[in-house]
Amino acid sequence: MPKFSTLDDLSVAGKRVLVRCDLNVPMKDGRVTDATRIERSAETLKELSGKGARVIVLSHFGRPKGKRSAEFSQKPLVEPLAQALGRRVAFAEDCIGPEAEQAAKALKDGDVLLLENLRFHNEEEANESGFTRQLAALADLYVNDAFSAAHRAHASTEGVAHLLPAAAGRLMQAELDHLQAALENPKRPVMAIVGGAKVSTKLDLLGNLVGKVDRLVIGGGMANTFLFAQGAEIGKSLAEREMADTARDILGKARERNCKILLPVDAVVAAEFKANPLVETVAANAVPNNKMILDVGAKTIAAIVAEMKKCKTLVWNGPLGAFETPPFERATIAVAQEAASLTRAKALLSVAGGGDTVAALAAAAVEDQFSYVSTAGGAFLEWLEGKELPGVAALIPK
């Protein structure tokens, strides 16, 4: 993609800077239970404040559906945001209108202001022009640091970027730099690991990856559909049998593009899906009629690791098995730990993302040992699918 603007391209001292963050954090009884997103946003906000900018923070929180609600107020975020920044944070009871305008005008150099939930206004998600102009009127410059919301053309993620000088924040910049390094200008060979329950939800992803990577590992319930498409006996395993033709088409495209597909060669099976059932390991194409595939076996793990050691870049989205339920996390953890080891040895650039993937890497205690782990969810997936993200495209100088 063309070069996007960053904080290095902006002169911010004395300027009011509108910063779109993702502060949509989990909360219970009015208290933040996981401040990770707040802490990750702090780098950009600290830098802007330290350079003398007058920082105005925008975010959404929950799904208030255009209605003001105490349940979805961002006021409880003020204290954890102040802790992350090490400085006082002011709060405005709305994101547009007189209160927001007065609070923005009252800012001095280095001050930080958090505005109320963008999604109290339906116009935010509709990218309505009048609402967008009201947001833009609060500031001189715009910074988008919410890659996780960049796949949506909302007023605060895309619209404002066309009305003010715009740039990526450090969190957005890191995400884009790593994704470009992983798929657009990668060191080869490149391996992708894609897991998940259904082929139908990841058709665009698989179709894009077979043209970009050298090795594609297919795991999770998706792999069962591919095994079935090749005539394998998969017992009562989860599979989209009606997608067999689609699976065969993907395999054909991979052959045409010299992308090596790695499917399970052995599988850990059980008669029922529950924690710690009786299990056995069988050939992946010879699953008993009364058993289901719930993880890949040792031979498959070894095959994946052997191919990974030949690669320079790894992109990972989705676990290899039903990792939330023991003992079916073993393959995902084993492969994740090997990827982390190769990354520590500087032999592999490893980029991972997606909710289940992040949870799986945390279970393997290696989430901080990959080159980059994205918490962006849908935006990460759409990038891997090769789609243009409106919030990113808006940051590219015309």
Steps between C-alpha positions, in 0.01 A plus 500: 500500500617862457671666793266626770563808713622461861557725801840582352320692223307727738605814689283473811628755755218730605255323269178326597535138384201270468618143573278201417585221745337167575418513870224240474623309804325237713329642806311361800309696762627827355867401518741406221602133533764498225677826412714354219346714227534813712865422571572434131345834406716684755814517283346727239316715755814545713706596196248759383458646849877507548540698178256762623189390314155556645374143481133414445425128526214336309377145547193280493392278786258209474184511288272777627327512159486877479353558844659664801542245781685501831593138434702602197647826627875538460532694823633190687790497251635833622685362803667201326594724206653755738696220671631375166605852396629614839304822474154645560232432237200730458161370390219646289145368527460488121721462193338788306306812590560776755650283778756340269580834337553679832714218639715497186547878508603486868794269431854623552816358344552140617146458637292189426122492460281189464169552322184299567408188302484563125227240461253699706440651154373284212673745267838358602450160339306658212800727427252785474661813358360749753615290796840454336539877457414556867773257605752659266415849627639405843859472379775602261642152431376141499679180607353151462646252748211250483594241239237273656231735369671588171291252297192713564433826312366686802514875562783469753704243306466616140289815461708734719821393325377674185435829683820541702870427441511131599757247617535157660579479870781277624272202569346523152847549351639190673207292381531614138878464497480142624217401267685644204814314603301178533302503177587789269880504513585180689820310540435164338403225536174609668279265702142571601312302764122531471264329740137535588179305484367583155643534150202720407609777739856507367457455125634848420791446736602166351452629146730795567765305689555227240624774268728661760658227713722203426356264760146499636413295809127436533382395845196495723160388375586645158758229446230234537315646202816479289565143613141405413539667159793267433296192585626448854291323764448766767238329717265742674748788490378856456516576127317695232449211264307721259820707455699208358508642145618836636775328697615316188504829307725655766734202485513536121581872519773427752662250260485754217674760715761267649355535849555184702191408705560317828201304627495269804658159446394373842231611742407482865143367515234436764144369508368825649609859534564566868794565728745212542309219327658174391707583193707319241716609209411363158585569136316814393337312211382206708289638785257245651132568429424569868794738557571865418822689428576752776871567452788407274746232601875482559588420137310806380670718761838372385415568135389856574810572708731354233350729235500798736873463553546551125304826506593860577151638561192365680144634499261328742121525530310229687589200720576149372251325728225559756757671721256630763427142612781280637683305372430644155722803550820297473573538129432874494722553805781283361507682164467841669794428727712394203406817312593705807834321525580572133395861550728540803784357292434769233428225248133588453280809476176391668174693476178368655150631556136420561325449833542123521860527383592755765337282766686193373835678507424618853424140598842406359655792696665635183280798405787738583755290310356538149621790285151649513164391635200693372194548718312656209267208425286580196742756357788254521293235322388738224860606442599134459210464256657769283221756553557874512438641847329841481667632814844414360435620146399839642849545649677474164581848365320572175 
